[in-house]
Amino acid sequence: MIQALTFLSTYFATRRRRFLDRAALEAWQARRLKRALERARRVFPFYRKVVAAELADFPVLDKPAWLENFASLNDHGLELEACLRLAREAEARRDFTARLGGVAIGLSTGTSGRQGVFLTSPAERARWAGTVLAKALPAGLLAGARVALVLRAGGPLYEAVGGRRVRFRFFDLARPLDDHAAELAAFAPTVLVAPPQALVYLAALRRAGGLAIRPATIYSVAEVLEPRDRAAIEGSFGGTLHEIYQATEGFLGITCRLGRLHLNEDLLFFEREWLDRTTRRFVPIVTDLFRTTQAIVRYRLGDVLVAAAEPCPCGSPMTAIERIEGRTDDLLRLPGAVSGDLKSVFPDFVRGAVLGVPGMEDFRLVQESPDHLVLAVRPPELQDQAAAALAQLFQRDGLRVPEITAGEFKPFRPEVKLRRVRSVLGGLREG
C-alpha cells in the first residue's frame, strides 16, 4: 500500500512539474541539490569529512573510484563483492530478484570493462516507476498501456510498475528474438522498449511478415542509436522512434514529443566536462537529486554527449542533446602525423567513414594500440575499401595512419551490448 501511494504521488508530481524557463529550473535545482548534498554528508561515510554542502567541496568520482569505495557510498554498508556475487548468481538463473538487507541488487552490463551493481529500496523502485511512466507514457497512466520490455535483464524496477491499467511483459534477450514473435503478437504491446539492434532485427522480422505488432510508441534504450538503424526501425514500424537514456547511474534523459532527447534535469544535476566546445561534445558529471540508498554525487559518466546547437522547439528548458555519441572508451587515440602527440577521433566520424562505403552492411573496429586497428566488416569483400575510407579520414585530420588489419566479423548477439567502435586505451583524453 505504501509503495502504491509513493508510486502515484511521484507519478502525479512528475506530470505536474513544469518550469516556465531555464531560470526557474535552475532555482528549483539549487534547492534540491542543497538538500541532496546535506543528506550525503550525514548519511554516507565517504562524505563525512566534506567540510560544507557545496558542490565544489565534493570530489568527482569515476567508476573505479566509486566501486573502490562502494560500501561507504551506500546507506546499508553493503560490500561490493557480496552484492556482485549475489547479482551474478541471480542473473545466471535469469530471475533478477537478488536482494540483500531488504535492498534489491541490479547488475550493470560492464560495458566500461568492469561490472558494478545498483541498489534500490522499495520506495526508490516505486518512485522510479512513477517517474518513468509520467515521462514515457504519451497518453498518461489513466489511458493504460501494454509495455513490452525486450531487454537483457528484468528485475524489481519493472515489477514495481505492474497494475491493471499498465501491464509490463519482459522478453529476455538471452533467447532468440524469433522465439518471442508469437508471444509479442499475443501481448500486442502499445509501447515497445528495446536496444537498437534488437529493434532493427524486429523491424526486419516485421517487414518479412513474421511479427504482427503495431506499437504506438517505440523506445530505443541501452545502446548508441545510429542514423541508419533509426531509419530501418522507423521505416518498418512507422512514426518517430524515441529514446530513453538510462544507466546504472539513473534515469538520465528521454525524448520529448518531437523526438528530441532532453536531459532529465528535474531528476539529476548535470555538470559538463568539455571534450570539444567547438563540436559541443562533453562528458556529463551527474548528481542525483532524489536517490537515497546509493550516493550518486558528482559521478563522472563514461558517455560522450553532443549538446544541441539550438533550444528545442518543444519549449522545454531542459538541455536538449543532439545525440549520444558513445563512451569515452570508444574514442580512438591516434598520433599526429607531425607532432606524434595523441589526438582523439570521435566514433561518429569513424562510423560515418566506414558505413559510407557503398554496400557496407555493418562493421566492428577495435583499437589495440596507437598504431594498430583491427577492422571487421560485413560483407568481407569491402575490407579494403573500408580501410581506405578510414585512412582518408585520418589523413584529413592530420593523423598518422595506423596499421589496419582484418578481423573476424562477429554477428549481432542480443544479450551483449553493441559497440561498433572500441578502444582498449581506456578512453584517454587530450591534454
Buried (B, 14 or more C-beta within 10 A) or exposed (E): EEBEEBBBEBBEBBBEEEBEEBEEBBEBBEEBBEEBBEBBBEBBBBBEEBEEBEBEBBEEBBBEBBBEBBBEBBBBEBEBEBBBBBBBEBBEEEEBEBBBEEBBBBBBBEBBEEBBBBBBBBBBBBBBBBBBBBBBBEEEBEEBBBBBBBBBBBBBBBBBBEBEEBBBBBBBBEEEBEEBBEEBEEBEBBBBBBBBBBBBBBBBBBEEEBBEBEBBBBBBBBBBBBEEBBEBBBEBBEEBBBBBBBBBBBBBBBBBEBBBBBBBBBBBBBBBEEBBEEBBBBBBBBBBBBBBBBBBBBBBBBBBBBBBEEEBEBEBBBBBBBBBBBBBBBBBBBBEBEEEEBBBBBBBBBBBBBBEBEEBEBBBBBBBEBEEBBBBBBEEEBBEBBBEBBBEBBEEBEBBBBEBEBBEBEEEEBEBBBBBBBBEBEBEBEE
